[in-house]
Each structure stands twice: as structure tokens, then as C-alpha cells.
Amino acid sequence: MLLAHISDPHIGPLPSPKLRELMGKRFTGYVNWRRGRAAIHDMPLLDRIIADLEAQKADHIALTGDITNIGLAAEFPVARAFLERLGAPDYVSFVPGNHDAYVRGALKALIRTIAPWMLSDGAKEGAMPSFPYVRRRGGVALVGLSSAVPTLPFVASGTLGEKQLAAMGEILSELGQQGLCRIVMLHHPPYYEGAKAGRQLTDSDAFQAIIAKAGAEMILHGHNHRTSLVRIRGPLKPVPVLGAPSCSAVRGLFTHRAGYHLIDITEDGQNSRFTIRTRGVDAPRVRARALDVETATIAQIGEMVVD
């Protein structure tokens, strides 16, 4: 199976908000977008990244959050159009990020708009998602989690919660007994010091304890806007945790520029093997220099083998 992993498109430009929509945290988010984030996330570059992804003919796409920015209602149809461009709901699996739950009520409204991309196999037409969800594709099982919760201004942390964590443990144990290659998807990095205070997964310790007991073959996340690979304890061997860059970032460190992962999975249950190819902007490693989007090359910029 060839699995594409993309994250954090932060689709812009922001629609013009009504004054009443800028109450509370949305006001600071809107100011941040106008002052800098709009220049970081480049939509023509995102178009080129997605065109490159489409050319790779992946069997499935995993999108690990932050499809929106400040939870405006006008952002949600744009998010759905982006998912439709990526592919049909059976072909694309989405989990939400902190920007998708920017204020209270935003995530619920977004979910109503893009529900089909977050449903478990066999869900009835018109059903609403619940987390964890499970999708089986051949010998691979994708387990989608939501760490997206509304937070105070200048806080971007995530939480899974006891109920979701308990369900995750049961699901992973059952899938392991069935001999499936288990891939867990969530937005926040689920390990100690995976993100700074105020940006971290608040119950990462509990998550790791469950993985150490129930196991998984790979964990995918976004949030940090950079490629990363760490390992956390599993019942038999360490479990790889793969972070993806933002697929629209045009500024900043080389490691933070737009890209995505292609994960070639040799399916063998708990002994599955992964070849990870990173594709993205091939440009000089110069700090904080804006790219010339029209001339930037999208190419393979790295490869890792994990077993």
C-alpha cells in the first residue's frame, strides 16, 4: 500500500469576517493571519504540492489536521472543496487540528460539513463521525483520533480525553489480534516534549501508556509544520511516530517548508515495513527567506526505511 501523509494546509485567504465573528480568540487569530501567517501559507504553492501528490497515485491519503484557520463558517465550504479535490471520502481520511476547533462550536460545524471524510467503515449515509474511527484498507487499518479542542488565546494544545483513549486501546488490541498493520492518525505530536508548553498534547503520557500496552505499527501527526521521526515504546518494539510539514508553508527553515510524505507499506501485521519518501520544495537551506513559488521545484528531498 502507498499511503500519502499531508498536514496543516491552513487554507487561505481568510474570508472577510463580520465584526461579531471577531469576538474572543478569533480576533487574535485574525490579527496573526494579517500580520504574518498569510505570508507563510501560500495557496499557489499548495496547488503545486497537491498536483505533485496526485501524480504519485497513492492508494490512500491521510490528512492530519488544520485545514482551516480561525473557525469562520465561511471557511468550511472551502475546506470541503479542498477535500473533494484530494479525493472521495473512501480515498481520504481526515482528523481535525487545533485550528479546526479554534473557538467553541467551530469543530462541530466543520464536522457537519466534511463528515464523510471522518467516518468508520460501514457508517450509514448521513451519519456523524465519532472518534476513534477505523478504516481498513487491505492489510492496513487507519485509526483516526481527534485531539482538537477549543483553547484560550495564544494556546494551541490538544487533548484526547479518557473516553477516546480507552476506546483507542480496545480498538488497537482488537486490530492487532486480527493481524492488521495499525496506523494511528492525530494532529498533535503524542510524546513528551513533542511541542512546547501551550502547544502540546496534554494527555500524551496516557497515550504512550496505551501504545506501550496495545501497540501500533506507526503514528502520524502534524502540528509542528516540520518533518520529524521519533519512536515511543511499544509492547514488542519501538513504534515510529512520523510528523509531517505543512503542505503550504513558503517561508522559514528548510525543514518547515511545504512538503508531504509517501509511505510505502509492506504489509505484515506487527512486522510491517515502511519506506518513507518525503517530497517537497527543493530549495537552498537558507533561513527565513521567502521562496520564489513559480520557480521552486517539487521533488523527493528525503527517504527513510523503518521496520
Rosetta silent file (secondary structure, phi, psi, omega in degrees, C-alpha in Angstrom):
SEQUENCE: MLLAHISDPHIGPLPSPKLRELMGKRFTGYVNWRRGRAAIHDMPLLDRIIADLEAQKADHIALTGDITNIGLAAEFPVARAFLERLGAPDYVSFVPGNHDAYVRGALKALIRTIAPWMLSDGAKEGAMPSFPYVRRRGGVALVGLSSAVPTLPFVASGTLGEKQLAAMGEILSELGQQGLCRIVMLHHPPYYEGAKAGRQLTDSDAFQAIIAKAGAEMILHGHNHRTSLVRIRGPLKPVPVLGAPSCSAVRGLFTHRAGYHLIDITEDGQNSRFTIRTRGVDAPRVRARALDVETATIAQIGEMVVD
SCORE:     score description
SCORE:     0.000 S_00000001
   1 L     0.000  137.093  175.033    0.000    0.000    0.000 S_00000001
   2 E  -108.167  112.597 -176.909    1.199    3.507   -0.823 S_00000001
   3 E  -108.958  125.917  173.662   -0.089    5.980    1.776 S_00000001
   4 E   -93.231  136.433  178.612    0.320    9.743    1.382 S_00000001
   5 E  -120.454  114.133  176.649    0.567   11.786    4.585 S_00000001
   6 E  -124.565  162.082 -176.295   -0.141   15.517    4.375 S_00000001
   7 L  -158.835  158.700  167.533   -0.911   18.038    7.078 S_00000001
   8 L    51.599   55.648  176.880   -1.633   21.638    8.025 S_00000001
   9 L   -70.096  -27.253  179.311   -2.738   23.206    4.732 S_00000001
  10 L    45.277   64.382 -169.977   -4.187   26.243    6.573 S_00000001
  11 L   -66.612  126.537  177.446   -6.271   27.111    3.534 S_00000001
  12 L  -122.999 -174.324   -6.493   -6.441   30.804    2.726 S_00000001
  13 L   -72.089  160.541  177.071   -7.087   33.539    2.073 S_00000001
  14 L   -65.387  137.929  172.483   -9.297   34.153    5.076 S_00000001
  15 L   -66.980  156.990  179.223  -12.819   35.242    4.173 S_00000001
  16 L   -71.058  116.431 -176.917  -13.791   38.727    5.328 S_00000001
  17 L   -82.059  152.926  169.035  -15.271   38.238    8.801 S_00000001
  18 L   -76.450  153.967 -176.335  -18.212   40.105   10.254 S_00000001
  19 H   -56.770  -40.921 -178.585  -17.359   42.206   13.301 S_00000001
  20 H   -66.489  -20.856  179.248  -19.340   39.926   15.614 S_00000001
  21 H   -78.999   -9.921 -177.231  -17.288   36.952   14.384 S_00000001
  22 H   -99.460   17.500  175.760  -14.081   38.506   15.714 S_00000001
  23 L   -72.281  145.454  173.852  -15.019   38.302   19.372 S_00000001
  24 L    69.296 -137.487 -172.254  -12.597   36.484   21.666 S_00000001
  25 H   -64.766  -29.162  179.949   -9.854   34.265   20.277 S_00000001
  26 H   -60.091  -31.151 -179.796  -10.829   34.836   16.654 S_00000001
  27 H   -62.951  -48.348  179.990   -9.681   38.455   16.966 S_00000001
  28 H   -65.723  -37.029  178.122   -6.107   37.475   17.879 S_00000001
  29 H   -64.979  -39.242  179.250   -6.120   34.778   15.216 S_00000001
  30 H   -66.475  -42.762  177.641   -7.283   37.227   12.576 S_00000001
  31 H   -62.275  -43.940  178.984   -4.593   39.745   13.554 S_00000001
  32 H   -60.892  -39.849  178.577   -1.940   36.997   13.463 S_00000001
  33 H   -63.353  -47.316 -177.799   -3.089   35.959    9.999 S_00000001
  34 H   -66.830  -33.471 -176.469   -2.960   39.502    8.652 S_00000001
  35 H   -81.218  -24.500 -174.863    0.418   40.209   10.281 S_00000001
  36 H  -161.997  -41.247 -173.349    2.291   37.094    9.219 S_00000001
  37 H   -64.297  -30.799  178.997    0.541   33.767    8.758 S_00000001
  38 H   -62.642  -30.674  179.106   -0.956   34.825    5.432 S_00000001
  39 H   -82.030  -18.033 -179.846    2.584   35.227    4.079 S_00000001
  40 H   -81.361  -40.585 -174.589    3.646   31.824    5.441 S_00000001
  41 E  -101.896  109.681 -171.265    0.881   29.753    3.837 S_00000001
  42 L  -106.083  118.734 -175.225    0.946   30.154    0.070 S_00000001
  43 H   -72.894  -36.949  173.139   -2.004   28.815   -1.922 S_00000001
  44 H   -60.661  -36.897  176.481   -0.274   28.660   -5.339 S_00000001
  45 H   -67.647  -40.997  176.254    2.444   26.560   -3.701 S_00000001
  46 H   -58.023  -41.707  177.610   -0.207   24.362   -2.081 S_00000001
  47 H   -59.041  -40.471 -179.512   -1.713   23.823   -5.530 S_00000001
  48 H   -69.618  -38.898  177.541    1.664   22.666   -6.833 S_00000001
  49 H   -62.000  -45.309 -178.344    2.187   20.334   -3.876 S_00000001
  50 H   -67.289  -37.647  176.366   -1.240   18.757   -4.404 S_00000001
  51 H   -62.223  -39.355  177.400   -0.623   18.390   -8.141 S_00000001
  52 H   -66.043  -41.441  178.020    2.629   16.592   -7.332 S_00000001
  53 H   -60.508  -45.263 -179.020    0.820   14.360   -4.834 S_00000001
  54 H   -59.103  -34.372 -178.611   -1.833   13.483   -7.416 S_00000001
  55 H   -70.535  -16.850 -177.633    0.890   12.402   -9.833 S_00000001
  56 H   -82.519  -14.597  175.622    2.200    9.849   -7.296 S_00000001
  57 L    57.965   49.226  177.332   -1.020    7.768   -7.477 S_00000001
  58 L   -65.138  153.610  177.481   -1.172    6.943   -3.768 S_00000001
  59 L   -78.165  -25.610 -178.851   -3.649    4.293   -2.647 S_00000001
  60 E  -159.183  154.387  178.504   -4.884    6.470    0.219 S_00000001
  61 E  -121.956  130.494  173.506   -4.304    9.933    1.718 S_00000001
  62 E  -108.886  121.855 -179.791   -4.077   10.714    5.454 S_00000001
  63 E  -115.306  114.913 -170.001   -4.589   14.403    6.330 S_00000001
  64 L  -102.252   50.513  163.188   -3.694   15.201    9.945 S_00000001
  65 L    99.501  172.317 -179.126   -5.470   18.455   10.640 S_00000001
  66 L    57.607   56.679  175.056   -5.561   22.243   10.436 S_00000001
  67 L   -82.710  -22.053  178.948   -7.483   22.509    7.214 S_00000001
  68 L  -115.423 -171.842 -174.626   -8.955   25.820    8.459 S_00000001
  69 L  -125.009  -59.288 -176.656   -7.569   28.800   10.382 S_00000001
  70 L  -129.083   19.296  171.809   -9.881   30.598   12.819 S_00000001
  71 L    71.949   27.040  175.141  -13.122   28.647   12.619 S_00000001
  72 L   -74.989  142.351 -179.731  -15.152   31.034   10.467 S_00000001
  73 L   -58.684  -33.100 -179.167  -18.276   29.491    8.955 S_00000001
  74 L   -70.721  -14.359  176.820  -17.177   30.709    5.522 S_00000001
  75 H   -76.761  -24.383 -169.544  -14.016   28.583    5.807 S_00000001
  76 H   -69.657  -43.340  175.816  -15.925   25.302    5.976 S_00000001
  77 H   -62.679  -32.473  177.150  -17.177   25.060    2.359 S_00000001
  78 H   -66.493  -40.411  177.351  -13.636   25.875    1.205 S_00000001
  79 H   -61.904  -42.018  179.001  -12.327   23.047    3.396 S_00000001
  80 H   -64.615  -41.005  179.052  -14.820   20.646    1.838 S_00000001
  81 H   -62.247  -36.610  177.509  -13.828   21.724   -1.667 S_00000001
  82 H   -64.953  -44.712  178.264  -10.183   21.023   -0.794 S_00000001
  83 H   -63.204  -39.839  178.239  -11.050   17.535    0.451 S_00000001
  84 H   -63.193  -35.529  176.383  -13.097   16.893   -2.677 S_00000001
  85 H   -65.658  -40.356  179.504  -10.084   17.850   -4.767 S_00000001
  86 H   -62.823  -41.180  179.773   -7.929   15.384   -2.828 S_00000001
  87 L   157.626  172.903  179.208  -10.377   12.582   -3.416 S_00000001
  88 L   -63.796  156.689 -178.809  -13.563   10.788   -2.448 S_00000001
  89 L   -54.643  -32.737  178.208  -14.173   10.090    1.257 S_00000001
  90 L   -68.430  -18.656 -174.578  -13.196    6.430    0.830 S_00000001
  91 L  -101.580  -16.454 -175.717   -9.813    7.586   -0.500 S_00000001
  92 E  -129.790  130.291  176.510   -9.021   10.353    2.025 S_00000001
  93 E  -115.566  127.646 -176.278   -9.022   10.153    5.836 S_00000001
  94 E  -119.140  140.515  166.982   -9.041   13.403    7.850 S_00000001
  95 L  -126.412  144.827 -173.714   -8.544   14.156   11.538 S_00000001
  96 L   -81.890  157.110  176.760   -9.005   17.696   12.918 S_00000001
  97 L  -115.581 -178.887 -176.373   -6.379   20.004   14.407 S_00000001
  98 H   -61.765  -35.138  178.548   -6.436   22.842   16.913 S_00000001
  99 H   -69.975  -21.500  177.407   -7.211   25.457   14.238 S_00000001
 100 H   -79.540  -11.525  176.660  -10.244   23.390   13.233 S_00000001
 101 H  -123.913   41.101 -167.097  -11.572   23.789   16.795 S_00000001
 102 L   -60.553  -39.046  176.655  -10.425   27.391   17.172 S_00000001
 103 L  -133.511  164.624 -178.539  -13.451   28.519   19.164 S_00000001
 104 L   -58.874  130.276  178.539  -16.295   26.704   20.868 S_00000001
 105 L    94.249  -17.451 -176.618  -18.699   25.252   18.326 S_00000001
 106 H   -66.585  -44.330 -176.778  -16.366   25.565   15.328 S_00000001
 107 H   -63.987  -42.405  179.864  -15.377   21.898   15.193 S_00000001
 108 H   -60.203  -41.114  179.238  -18.955   20.677   15.394 S_00000001
 109 H   -68.268  -40.063  177.532  -19.913   22.950   12.495 S_00000001
 110 H   -63.560  -43.502 -179.151  -16.897   21.869   10.439 S_00000001
 111 H   -59.379  -39.102  178.352  -17.658   18.197   11.083 S_00000001
 112 H   -61.282  -29.426 -177.064  -21.189   18.656    9.743 S_00000001
 113 H   -82.544  -33.662 -172.562  -19.649   19.985    6.517 S_00000001
 114 H  -123.685   24.644 -175.410  -16.943   17.348    5.992 S_00000001
 115 H   -51.072  -41.719 -174.017  -18.281   14.343    7.909 S_00000001
 116 H   -58.571  -22.904 -179.173  -17.804   11.727    5.130 S_00000001
 117 H   -84.953    4.668 -178.468  -14.006   12.040    5.352 S_00000001
 118 H  -133.698   24.314 -177.410  -14.078   11.022    9.042 S_00000001
 119 L  -101.050  144.592  173.002  -16.447    8.062    9.139 S_00000001
 120 L   -67.951  157.977  173.974  -15.641    4.482   10.066 S_00000001
 121 L   -54.096  138.942  174.868  -16.174    1.752    7.503 S_00000001
 122 L    82.059    2.687  178.982  -19.817    0.781    7.230 S_00000001
 123 L   -65.083  145.502 -179.698  -21.225    4.017    8.667 S_00000001
 124 L   -71.560  150.606  177.370  -24.734    4.847    7.499 S_00000001
 125 L   -59.415  132.025 -178.662  -25.259    7.642    4.996 S_00000001
 126 L    87.497   -0.822  179.536  -25.725   10.924    6.837 S_00000001
 127 L   -69.151  155.071  174.932  -24.022    9.665    9.999 S_00000001
 128 L  -100.169  145.276 -177.175  -21.857   11.981   12.080 S_00000001
 129 L   -67.304  152.235  166.425  -18.279   10.963   12.952 S_00000001
 130 L  -134.154  152.088 -176.316  -17.164    9.700   16.327 S_00000001
 131 L  -116.608  138.769    2.070  -13.576    9.212   17.433 S_00000001
 132 L   -72.661  150.454  167.261  -11.716    6.946   17.192 S_00000001
 133 E  -110.154  157.972 -176.955  -12.852    5.912   13.733 S_00000001
 134 E  -130.754  131.921  175.293  -11.455    2.874   11.915 S_00000001
 135 E  -130.463  122.955  178.379  -10.910    2.317    8.198 S_00000001
 136 E   -98.243  128.611  177.097   -9.496   -0.940    6.853 S_00000001
 137 E  -130.736   99.303 -173.989   -7.668   -0.850    3.557 S_00000001
 138 L    62.755 -128.184  179.284   -6.285   -4.267    2.677 S_00000001
 139 L   -89.548   13.188 -178.430   -3.968   -5.324    5.482 S_00000001
 140 E  -113.571  137.516  173.870   -3.804   -1.775    6.898 S_00000001
 141 E  -118.740  121.567  175.881   -6.138   -0.263    9.491 S_00000001
 142 E   -93.935  126.555 -179.473   -6.255    3.530    9.864 S_00000001
 143 E  -114.801  111.249 -175.765   -7.347    4.685   13.324 S_00000001
 144 E   -96.849  128.842  178.895   -8.395    8.354   13.402 S_00000001
 145 L  -116.639  156.771  172.899   -8.311   10.354   16.632 S_00000001
 146 L  -116.991  116.379  173.012   -9.344   13.913   17.462 S_00000001
 147 L  -102.722   10.087 -173.752   -7.044   15.975   19.687 S_00000001
 148 L   -84.219  117.400  176.322   -8.851   19.167   18.624 S_00000001
 149 L  -138.453  146.864  175.977  -10.357   21.163   21.493 S_00000001
 150 L   -67.633  141.485 -178.439  -11.085   24.901   21.831 S_00000001
 151 L  -134.427  173.152  178.879   -8.476   26.714   23.922 S_00000001
 152 L   -71.036  163.707  174.538   -7.732   30.198   25.241 S_00000001
 153 L   -53.887  141.003  178.513   -5.975   32.832   23.100 S_00000001
 154 L    69.491   12.689  175.364   -2.304   32.036   22.448 S_00000001
 155 L  -117.957  133.782 -176.919   -2.841   28.386   23.465 S_00000001
 156 L  -131.863   29.590 -177.910   -2.734   25.634   20.825 S_00000001
 157 L   -76.933  168.133  178.594   -2.711   22.480   22.941 S_00000001
 158 E  -133.273  159.938 -179.983   -4.745   19.362   22.289 S_00000001
 159 L  -145.141  137.215  175.737   -6.455   16.706   24.389 S_00000001
 160 L   -91.304  -42.321  179.598   -7.761   13.232   23.569 S_00000001
 161 L    90.291  152.954 -174.217   -9.650   12.564   26.789 S_00000001
 162 H   -61.463  -42.316 -176.722  -10.156    9.408   28.836 S_00000001
 163 H   -63.202  -46.581 -179.259  -13.098    8.072   26.813 S_00000001
 164 H   -67.491  -39.074  179.394  -11.332    8.332   23.460 S_00000001
 165 H   -63.940  -43.132  179.469   -8.099    6.917   24.871 S_00000001
 166 H   -62.603  -43.357  178.526   -9.879    3.912   26.379 S_00000001
 167 H   -64.134  -39.091  178.103  -11.646    3.213   23.084 S_00000001
 168 H   -59.226  -44.461 -179.937   -8.349    3.565   21.216 S_00000001
 169 H   -60.372  -43.949  179.688   -6.737    0.932   23.423 S_00000001
 170 H   -65.050  -42.808 -178.761   -9.544   -1.552   22.832 S_00000001
 171 H   -64.590  -45.833 -178.799   -9.555   -0.927   19.085 S_00000001
 172 H   -63.805  -39.204  178.225   -5.791   -1.282   18.718 S_00000001
 173 H   -63.040  -43.969 -179.449   -5.777   -4.522   20.703 S_00000001
 174 H   -65.866  -43.689  179.746   -8.543   -5.990   18.545 S_00000001
 175 H   -65.443  -35.634  177.062   -6.910   -4.902   15.290 S_00000001
 176 H   -64.269  -40.171  178.131   -3.602   -6.346   16.452 S_00000001
 177 H   -65.274  -25.577  178.367   -5.242   -9.691   17.142 S_00000001
 178 L   -84.061   -1.755  176.933   -6.584   -9.595   13.577 S_00000001
 179 L    77.222   22.709 -178.630   -3.037   -9.252   12.236 S_00000001
 180 L   -90.016  152.332  171.936   -3.542   -5.802   10.706 S_00000001
 181 E   -81.499  114.456 -171.288   -0.925   -3.086   10.286 S_00000001
 182 E   -98.590  120.164  178.370   -2.257   -0.354   12.600 S_00000001
 183 E  -117.469  118.890 -178.294   -1.646    3.285   11.688 S_00000001
 184 E   -96.093  134.811  178.891   -2.853    5.898   14.174 S_00000001
 185 E  -118.596  131.403  170.147   -3.644    9.434   12.982 S_00000001
 186 L  -155.945  171.087 -175.052   -3.921   12.549   15.152 S_00000001
 187 L   -86.787  -49.838 -174.129   -2.905   16.197   14.915 S_00000001
 188 L   -81.326  144.027  175.777   -0.711   16.866   17.955 S_00000001
 189 L   -63.110  124.425 -169.265    2.635   15.090   18.476 S_00000001
 190 L   -96.833   47.272  179.825    1.799   12.434   21.090 S_00000001
 191 L  -146.889  161.067 -176.506    5.028   12.246   23.051 S_00000001
 192 L   -58.558  131.391 -178.267    6.837   14.126   25.807 S_00000001
 193 L    61.367   25.107  174.135    8.249   17.436   24.578 S_00000001
 194 L   -68.255  -23.723  175.250    6.684   16.851   21.174 S_00000001
 195 L  -151.747  160.016 -178.786    5.651   20.503   21.303 S_00000001
 196 L   -66.675  160.896  175.666    6.292   23.444   23.618 S_00000001
 197 L   -55.353  134.819 -175.741    4.091   24.165   26.626 S_00000001
 198 L    92.721  -10.916  178.004    0.829   25.606   25.409 S_00000001
 199 L  -125.626   -0.494 -169.088    1.080   23.653   22.145 S_00000001
 200 L   -86.269  166.761  167.979    1.423   20.109   23.485 S_00000001
 201 E   -80.209  115.861 -170.126   -0.897   17.110   23.708 S_00000001
 202 L   -68.978  -25.489  179.562   -1.947   17.375   27.338 S_00000001
 203 L  -114.290   39.198  179.097   -2.513   13.630   27.821 S_00000001
 204 H   -64.249  -32.251  178.358    0.459   12.349   25.838 S_00000001
 205 H   -61.869  -44.312  179.045    1.599   10.269   28.831 S_00000001
 206 H   -65.893  -39.313  176.639   -1.685    8.363   28.846 S_00000001
 207 H   -59.309  -48.037 -177.684   -1.496    7.933   25.069 S_00000001
 208 H   -65.022  -35.432  178.576    2.003    6.485   25.299 S_00000001
 209 H   -63.564  -38.703  179.167    0.997    4.124   28.092 S_00000001
 210 H   -69.876  -42.107  177.520   -1.767    2.689   25.913 S_00000001
 211 H   -62.177  -39.101  179.746    0.532    2.327   22.898 S_00000001
 212 H   -61.688  -29.099 -178.822    3.094    0.580   25.113 S_00000001
 213 H   -93.639  -48.642 -173.383    0.444   -1.992   26.032 S_00000001
 214 H   -88.011  -32.810  178.687   -1.778   -2.313   22.933 S_00000001
 215 L    86.553  160.864  172.208    0.748   -1.452   20.232 S_00000001
 216 L  -163.950  159.419 -179.517    0.603    0.197   16.811 S_00000001
 217 L   -94.840  -26.921  176.215    2.826   -0.035   13.776 S_00000001
 218 E  -160.483  149.381  176.354    3.033    3.708   13.009 S_00000001
 219 E  -124.905  131.114 -179.775    1.651    7.002   14.319 S_00000001
 220 E  -113.037  138.564  176.550    1.125   10.025   12.053 S_00000001
 221 E  -148.105  172.399  175.487    0.762   13.631   13.218 S_00000001
 222 L  -126.394 -129.583  169.956    1.106   17.244   12.110 S_00000001
 223 L    79.527  -45.936 -174.834    1.022   20.498   14.137 S_00000001
 224 L   -86.818   -7.562  177.561    4.752   21.337   14.196 S_00000001
 225 L    61.619   33.825  176.825    4.989   22.114   10.466 S_00000001
 226 L  -154.039  155.606  174.630    8.138   20.056   10.021 S_00000001
 227 L   -72.425  134.433  175.918    9.270   16.553    9.200 S_00000001
 228 E  -151.599  153.186  174.821   10.186   14.523   12.270 S_00000001
 229 E  -143.225  115.839  174.225   10.631   10.882   13.209 S_00000001
 230 E  -127.595  173.474  177.328   10.819    9.654   16.792 S_00000001
 231 E  -130.514  139.534  174.556    9.994    6.328   18.426 S_00000001
 232 E  -119.093  165.205 -172.700    7.940    5.581   21.501 S_00000001
 233 L   -69.241  134.887  172.250    7.686    2.359   23.470 S_00000001
 234 L  -119.379  175.514 -177.758    5.533   -0.472   22.125 S_00000001
 235 L   -68.197  -30.247 -178.182    4.783   -3.920   23.567 S_00000001
 236 L  -116.028  -34.868 -178.733    7.327   -5.698   21.345 S_00000001
 237 L  -157.370  163.962  179.592    9.436   -2.958   19.742 S_00000001
 238 L   -59.919  146.725 -178.964    9.525    0.849   19.458 S_00000001
 239 E  -104.259  124.231  179.518    6.711    2.454   17.466 S_00000001
 240 E   -71.666  138.109  177.838    7.681    5.089   14.855 S_00000001
 241 E  -120.224  113.399 -172.675    5.965    8.478   15.164 S_00000001
 242 E  -108.486  122.347  175.531    6.094   10.474   11.924 S_00000001
 243 E  -101.043  142.326 -178.593    5.422   14.204   11.777 S_00000001
 244 L  -107.826  149.610  173.190    4.605   15.963    8.510 S_00000001
 245 L   -72.932  167.491  168.092    5.431   19.510    7.422 S_00000001
 246 L   -65.090  138.556 -179.867    2.740   21.983    6.475 S_00000001
 247 L   -86.922   10.165  178.770    1.823   21.355    2.851 S_00000001
 248 L  -132.111    2.021 -172.607    1.512   25.104    2.176 S_00000001
 249 E   -73.691  131.102 -175.456    4.421   26.743    4.065 S_00000001
 250 L  -114.852  -13.433 -178.191    6.544   29.038    1.924 S_00000001
 251 L  -119.688  169.844  172.038    8.779   30.741    4.498 S_00000001
 252 L    96.420 -166.716 -177.886   11.085   29.736    7.314 S_00000001
 253 L   -58.722  152.578  178.533   13.599   26.978    7.876 S_00000001
 254 H   -53.509  -40.956 -177.841   14.181   24.426    5.137 S_00000001
 255 H   -69.008  -14.709 -177.712   12.701   21.727    7.390 S_00000001
 256 H  -102.326    4.753 -176.866    9.492   23.751    7.751 S_00000001
 257 L   -85.114  163.163 -169.644    8.786   24.303    4.057 S_00000001
 258 L   -54.739  136.599  178.039    5.931   22.760    2.144 S_00000001
 259 E  -176.563 -176.021  177.831    6.009   19.017    1.630 S_00000001
 260 E  -160.751  169.655 -179.920    4.385   15.688    2.363 S_00000001
 261 E  -110.477  143.489  166.432    5.276   12.038    2.933 S_00000001
 262 E  -111.930  120.620 -175.858    4.757    8.976    0.761 S_00000001
 263 E  -111.969  109.452  178.263    4.760    5.846    2.910 S_00000001
 264 E   -89.560  112.981 -172.127    5.268    2.591    1.031 S_00000001
 265 E  -103.029  119.844  168.914    3.928   -0.098    3.360 S_00000001
 266 E   -89.959  104.213 -168.670    4.999   -3.715    3.122 S_00000001
 267 L   -76.765  119.453  177.630    2.023   -5.195    4.963 S_00000001
 268 L  -155.602   47.666  178.687    2.872   -7.865    7.526 S_00000001
 269 H    54.654 -128.251 -178.968    0.894   -7.039   10.648 S_00000001
 270 H   -70.101  -11.398  178.221    3.219   -6.222   13.543 S_00000001
 271 H  -104.904   18.529  179.865    6.207   -6.872   11.292 S_00000001
 272 L   -60.420  150.990 -177.197    5.167   -4.377    8.621 S_00000001
 273 E  -122.129  143.555 -174.965    7.944   -2.387    6.975 S_00000001
 274 E  -126.766  130.383  168.118    7.803    1.245    5.858 S_00000001
 275 E  -110.886  117.134 -174.177    9.773    3.166    3.260 S_00000001
 276 E  -106.551  117.180  175.024    9.104    6.873    3.773 S_00000001
 277 E  -109.114  127.283  177.600    9.831    9.275    0.939 S_00000001
 278 E   -98.324  125.230  175.976    9.491   12.979    1.621 S_00000001
 279 E  -115.101  139.877 -179.208    8.540   15.148   -1.333 S_00000001
 280 E   179.838 -160.724 -176.887    8.523   18.925   -1.165 S_00000001
 281 E   -69.641  121.121  177.064   10.194   22.179   -2.036 S_00000001
 282 E   -97.667   99.627 -174.196   13.745   21.604   -3.227 S_00000001
 283 L  -146.460  163.242  179.826   15.434   24.919   -2.388 S_00000001
 284 L   -56.812  147.464 -179.321   18.600   26.241   -0.689 S_00000001
 285 L   -82.510   71.697 -177.683   18.777   25.745    3.072 S_00000001
 286 L  -114.314  129.147 -175.998   18.531   29.446    3.858 S_00000001
 287 L   -70.379  134.906  168.045   16.762   30.610    6.995 S_00000001
 288 L    57.306   27.498  175.364   13.654   32.790    6.744 S_00000001
 289 L  -102.721  131.412  178.370   13.939   33.531    3.038 S_00000001
 290 L   -68.995  144.185  178.975   10.742   33.548    1.020 S_00000001
 291 L   -83.943  152.056  165.937   10.637   31.156   -1.900 S_00000001
 292 L   -85.142   99.819 -171.544   10.017   32.093   -5.491 S_00000001
 293 L   -61.006  -36.565 -175.919    6.953   29.896   -5.812 S_00000001
 294 L   -67.012  -30.115 -177.405    6.894   29.970   -9.598 S_00000001
 295 L  -104.765   -9.327 -179.654   10.420   28.586   -9.921 S_00000001
 296 L   -61.799  140.225 -179.374   10.547   26.354   -6.824 S_00000001
 297 E   -98.029  135.204  173.122   10.963   22.676   -7.670 S_00000001
 298 E   -99.240  119.686 -173.446    8.825   19.962   -6.067 S_00000001
 299 E  -152.589  173.506  172.963   10.953   16.834   -5.757 S_00000001
 300 E   -73.235  125.947 -176.729   11.946   13.995   -3.465 S_00000001
 301 E  -119.360    4.541  177.719   14.021   15.541   -0.683 S_00000001
 302 E  -176.659  159.408  177.804   14.487   12.592    1.669 S_00000001
 303 E  -150.266  138.422  177.640   13.991    8.871    2.265 S_00000001
 304 E  -137.524  145.453  174.049   13.853    6.712    5.406 S_00000001
 305 E  -114.552  128.164 -177.347   13.296    2.991    5.936 S_00000001
 306 E  -126.715  127.927  174.244   11.516    1.947    9.141 S_00000001
 307 L  -143.798    0.000    0.000   10.912   -1.622   10.297 S_00000001
